[in-house]
């Protein structure tokens, strides 16, 4: 009697490659030869994602999980981005029940989601209306209630990479100590896997309590190798924890024949420099803000805020009260890697101006910037050219983009996503809108203040 065992290996592989993830997992348990065939089918990294706007949370989770598990995959990690009208903890529990408790799952509430609608296979960038102050047109094709019920699920399979989840528990005291411990946990997890203290990549979600973004950057620079790619949203909502990190470590014991996964980063900015470069003179710092005046480079005389703004006032006056003016603060010595931070200007008077940032010192160089869609479009074109130069096989992409951007900012949809979508059609791509996004890695040079600087991070 003919049996499935009489089917040739090529035909069997073709059949198994068409199975959904659950059936694929069962097939791998039939016998040794089937397991080897399944290993051949799933020998390369894979990323899968889906978005749902179903008003029922249970139905939305069912739709997403069915989609992301519709092909062979063994999820190593999952990221759930949950809309403000859904209960975050309930969504986490429902997804855990569907994909299994052994799959690392990060559930969070960003400012919006970016990905393909599970029903129509339509790619969409959707920003959520989170507060009553968000009264602008959020360029969604549907009303705010439907958009705010959006939910996205990303799952990833990374052979040759070990993935860990490092939480920062919200405790009433010792925030700075706990944050240092949080960052050191990255190193301990990495060392336990590869013997190296720095992982290949870190995705961070959430708020580092008691530690400003600049302080976190300095801790990372001190503790973690510059080769580690770090990106994330450091102002996010979680259940029971302040922050969560997904840590990706190269496995030295990976099976033979498995290629090496590399992480790459690219930066697009929408900030246009205005006026000249100034030197900071600090008046007072408290609760994460800084009051300061400035002086022109080479001058010892402090300028009141009115004097600083006099040259740029006509260009910036309509933007200051809308929160669309920033200062770009340059850190680092000439010839060394330079970091840039762009805190928002929230107030100015005749005596000082205030920024929402505390990692600025007297003597630091800074410059004013404003939001500018033309600058962003030019930057996006640079990112697209950079991605076009990739020689390696690309299997997926993730994006963190400011909630200041989107369709209203560009007057057309999906501009932020276009570099990846245009260069890698058919490859999984997803992302989130962030309240405060940050990153570290080999970025495309953004704003060199001098040719002596080697790179900008």
N, C-alpha and C positions, 0 to 999 in steps of 0.2 A: 504494500500500500504506500502510495506517495505521501510524504510528510513534508513539513516546512524545512526539515533538515536537508532535503534533496535540492532545495533552492540554492542557486549559486550565491557566493558571497557578495558579488556586485549587486544582484537583485535584492538580497536581504538588506544590504546597506541602504539601497534606494528606498526601500519600504520603511526602515527604521528612521531614516532621516526626515520622514514626513509625519512622524508621530508627535502628538502634543507631549509636553514635559512629563506628565504623570504616567502616561502609557510608556514613554521612553524609559523612565526609571524602572518600571516593571519589566520591560524587555531586557534591561541590563542584568536582571536577576535570574533569567531563565537558565543559563548555563555559561560556562567559561567562554565559549566561542561567541555567543551573543554579546557578552560583556565586552569582548575585544572589538567587535563591530561597533558597539555603542561608543567605545573610547575613540574609535576612528572618526565617528560622526561628530563628536564633541571634543575635538582636540585643539580648537582655536578659541580665543576669548570672544565673549558675546555680551552685548548690552541690549536690553529690551525695555520699552516704556509704553505707557498708555495713559491718557487723560479721560476722565468722565465728568459730565455735568448732570448726571442723573440726580433728581431731588431726593431719592432714597439712598441713604448711606450704604445700606446692605446691598442694594442693586448696583450701586456704583463700584463697590469693592468687587462684587462678582464679575462685572464687566471688565474691570482692569486686570484682575488676576487671570481670567480666562484668556485675555489677549496676550499678556506677557508670557504666559505659559503655553501658548498655542504651538510652539515649536520646541525642539529638544533644547533643554537648558537645565543646569544644576545650579541654582542661585547660591552664590557665596554671600551676597549682601543685597539689601533692598532699601530704597529711600521712598518714603511716603510724604507727599506735600499736601496738606489738608486745608481746605477752604475754611473761612471764619464762621460759616453757618453750620459746620459739622463739629461734633465733639471729637477732640483730638485723641483722647484716651480710648474712646470707643472704636474709632477708626483703626488705631494701633492694634487693638485686640482682635478685631475682625480680620485684618490682614494677616496677623500672626496665625490665626486659626487656619487660614487658607494656604499659606506658603510653608507653615511649619515653624515651630519654635527654635529649631536649630539654625535657621537662616537669620543672619544679623540684620535687624531692621531698625532704621532711624525714622521716626515720625516727627514732623515739625510743621510749623505754620509760618511760611514766608509771606511775602507781599504779593505773590502771584505765581502762576505756573506757565511753563513754555513746553509745548509738545503737541502730539497728535491726538485728536479726538477719537476715542475708541469706536464710535458708531460710524463716523463719516470719513475717517482717515484724513481729516483736514488738520494741517499744522496751524497752530494758533498761539500767539503771545497774549496772555490774559492777566491783567493786573486787578487785584482785589480792592474793593472799597472797604478799608479797615476801620476808619473813624468818620465822624461827621465832617471833619475838616477836609476829607477827600471829596470835595464837591466838584472837581473838574471832570470833564468828559474823559472817561477812562477807555475810550476807543474800543469797547467791547461790542460785538454784534448782538448781544442779548443784554437784558437788564441786569442791574447789580445783584439782585437776589440769585438769579441763575448763575452768574459768574462766581459769586461768593460760595456757591455749592460745588465749585470745581475741586477735583482731587486728582493727583497724579501719582503713579507708581513706577519706579525704575528698579529693575533687577539686573544684576551683573554676574557673569561667570568669568573668572580670571585664572586660568590654569598657570601655575608657576608663581602665583601671588597668594600670600596669606593675608586675610582681612581681619582686622580687630576693631572692636567698638570700645572707645574710651569715654566714659561719662564723667562730668564734673557735677557732683551732688551739691545742691543748694544748702549751704550751712549758714547759721546765723553769724558765725565769727570766723576769722582767719581766712578771709577771701583771697588775699594775696598769696598766702601759703598754699591754699588749696589749688589756686591756678598754677603755681609753680609745680605742684605735685601732678596736676593734670598734664602739663607739658612733659614732665619727666616720665609719666606713664607711657607716652609715645616711645620714648627711648627704651624703656624696659621691655615693652612688647616686641619692638624691633630686634633688640639684642637676643631675646629668647628664641627668635626664629632664625635670624641670619647671622648673629654674632656681631652685627653692626648696630650702633646706637641710633642711626638715623634711617627712617623708613624711606621708601621710594616716593610716597605721596601721602598727603593728609587732606581730607575734606572736613572742614569744621562748620558746625551749625550751632548757633546759640550765642548767649551773652557770657563774657568772661567777667564775673562780678568783681568789683574793686580793682580791676586792672583795665586801664585805658588801652585802646587799640595800639597806640605807640609803645606802651609798656609791654604788651603781649608780643609785639614785633621784636623788641629788644631781647625778651626772654627766648624767643624762637631763634634769633640770630646767635645767641649765646649757647643754647642747648642743642640745636639741630643743624646738621650740615646744610650749607647753601644749595647743595644738589637736590635736596628734598623739595618737591613741588608742594606748595601749600596754598589752597584757595578756600574761600568760604564766605558765610554771612554771619557776622558776629553780633547781630541783634535779632533774635529769633525766639519763638515761643515753643516751649517743651512742657512735658509733664514730669514733675518731680526733680528735674535736673536743670541746671543753668546752661550747660553746653554739652555737646556730643561731638566726637570726632571719629571718622572712619579712617583707619590707619592701614596703609597698603605696604606690605613688606615682601621683598623678593625671597622666594623659597629656594635655598641652596640644594634642597633634596628633591627638586621637581623631577618628574619622569623624563627620560630621554626622548628627544624629538619635539619637545615643547619649546617654542620660540620664546624670546624675551619680550615682555611687555614694557613699553616706555610711556611715561607721562609727559605731555607737552602743554605749555601754557601760552596764551596770547592775550594782550591787553588792548582794549579799545577805549579811548577817552572821549568825553563830550565836553571838555573844559577848554576854553580859549583864554590865553594869557592877556591881561590888560595892564598897560602902563609899564613901569620900570620895576627893577628888583630892589627891595628894601631890606633893612636889617632890623630885626625885632628888638624891642626894649620892653621888658615885662614889668607891669605894674602890680598885678595880683593874680594868683591862681587859687581856685577853690572849686570843689564839687565838679571836676571834669571840665571846667571852662577857664579861659585865660583872658584877662583884660590887658591890653598892650597898646603901646604907641610904636612908632617906628622912626628910623632915620635913614636917609639915603646912604648908599654905600660910599664910604670914604668921608662921611661927615659925622661929627660927634653930637650934633644938635638934634634933639628929639622933635618930631613933628606930631602935633595933635592930629587926631583922626580926620578932622576937617581939612587939615593941610595935606595929609596923605591922599585924601580922596579928591582934592581940588582938581587935579589933572584928569582923573578918571570919572568924576562925579556925573557928568552929562551922560556917560555911557552906562553907568552902573545904578543910577538913582532909582530907576523903575524896577530893578531886580533885587535890591537889597531887602526890601520888606517882604518880598515873595520868597526869600530864602534861597535865591539863585546866585549868590555871590560866595566865593570860597577863597581861601588862601592856600597856595601851594607851598608847603614847607619842605625845604631841601635838607637832608641829613647825609653826612659823610664827607670825607676829605677828598680833595682833588686827586684823581688817579685811582680812587677806590670805588667800590660799588656804592651807589647812591640810592637812598630810599626817598620816596615822596609820599606825603600825606596831604589830603585836601579837606580840612574841616570847614564847616559852614560859618560864615559871618552872620551872627544873630543880632548884633546891635552895634551902633556907632553913635558917638556924641562928639562934642567939640573938644573933649579931653582924651578920649580913648575909643578903641573899638574892641568888641568881644567875639571870640571864636569858641566853638564847642569842641575844645581840645585842650589837653594839658601838657602834651609832650612837645613843648616848644620852649626854648630857652633864649635869654638875651644873647644876641649875636647871631642867631640863626637867620639864614637868608630866606625870604619869602616873597611871593608875588601874588597879586590878585588874579582870580580867574572867574569867568562867568560861563554858565551853560550855553552851549552853542551847537546847534544841530549840524551846521556845515562842517565844523571841526570833527564832530562824531562821524559823519559820513566819510570824510577823508581818512580818519583812523580806521574805520571799518574796511575801507578799500585796502589799506596796508595789511590788516589782518588777513583778508582774503588772499592777497598775494603771498603772504607768509604760509598759509595753509596749502596753497597751490604748489608750493615747493616741496611738500612732504614726499619722500620716496618710499616710506614704509606703508604697510597696509594699515588703514585706519578702520577700527571696528566700532567706534562710538565717541560721542562728545557730550560734555556737560557744560552748562553756562550759568554764571552768576552775574546778573545785570542789575543796575540801580533802578529803583522804582521811579526815578525821575525820567527815565527813558521810556521807550515803547512807541506805539503808534501815534499818540498825540505829539510827542516830541519830534518825530520825523515826518508827520503828516502822511504816513503810509505804513502799512502793517509789516511785521516780521523782518524789519531791517537788521536788528541786532543778530538775528539767527542766520541771515543770508550768507555770510562767509562760509559757514559750515554746510548749509543746505546746498549751495551752489557748487561747492568743491567736492562734496561727498554725497551725491544723491542716493537715496535708498539706505544710507547708514543711519543707525539710531542716534537721535540727537534730542536732548531735553534740557530743561533748566528751570530756574526760578528767578523771580524779581526779589531783590534784597533791599532791606532797609539800610544796611551798612555792609558793603562788600569789601573784601580785601584779598590780596593774593601775594604770593612770593614765588619767584622762579625765573626762568630765562625769558623775560618779557621782551617784546619788541620795544626798542627805545622810545620813550614817550616824550620826555621834555628835558633834554640835556641843557644845563645852564652854561656848560663850556665843553669844548672838544676834549678837554683833559679827562673828563669822566668816562670810564670804560663802559659802564652800563647803568641802567636805572632799574630798581626793583620796587 
